């Protein structure tokens, strides 16, 4: 069964107050077409989970500039001055999470775990309001799992069943987020027929994917792999 969809179908699922995950690392591997569509639609009061808030004109940063985010759960905001301004002005809530902890919280959400134990943040501002658990004499923070209603991810290649291939560092948060959301939409640079991706090449099986939307500018196929 083909999972090829269209941009409108995906955008219809994103409404005011939605909790969404957006893949990418400093906008590398971010589905820019989806982000642009959200900006155009004007959906507001979003909770966005991502590695960072990108730049003023790229990635999640475009949603910050358009003031569509109510809360951002990210590992850092240093590349987007507008995020810092809105945070300090109390115009947007920002939850800063250590990067490794953020990745593992998303992984826990995808795996159905009750949380993770990490020593990262013990004795710092990060531990405020969190449960501490001692294991073999060492203190850990209990970090709760993260899930979203919708994950928007970017893939280099997808077959029509949703099996995905990511290129280089664009792999970053995309596979984790595809496992931690109720609905997963993929912006794919290249779409091929079922069976054209070697099983050993698949980085995310199609069982996690609900919709595939072609990117505006398909990438040129690189001979010899992804």
Secondary structure by P-SEA (a helix, b strand, c coil): ccccccaaaaaaacccbbbbbbbbccccccaaaaaaaaaaaccccccccccccccccccaaaaaaaccccccccccccccaaaaaaaaaccbbbbbccaaaaaaaaaaaaacccbbbbcccccccccccbbbbbcccbbbbbbbbbbccbbbbcccccccccccccccccccaaaaaaacccbbbbbccccccccccccccccccccccccccccccccccccccc
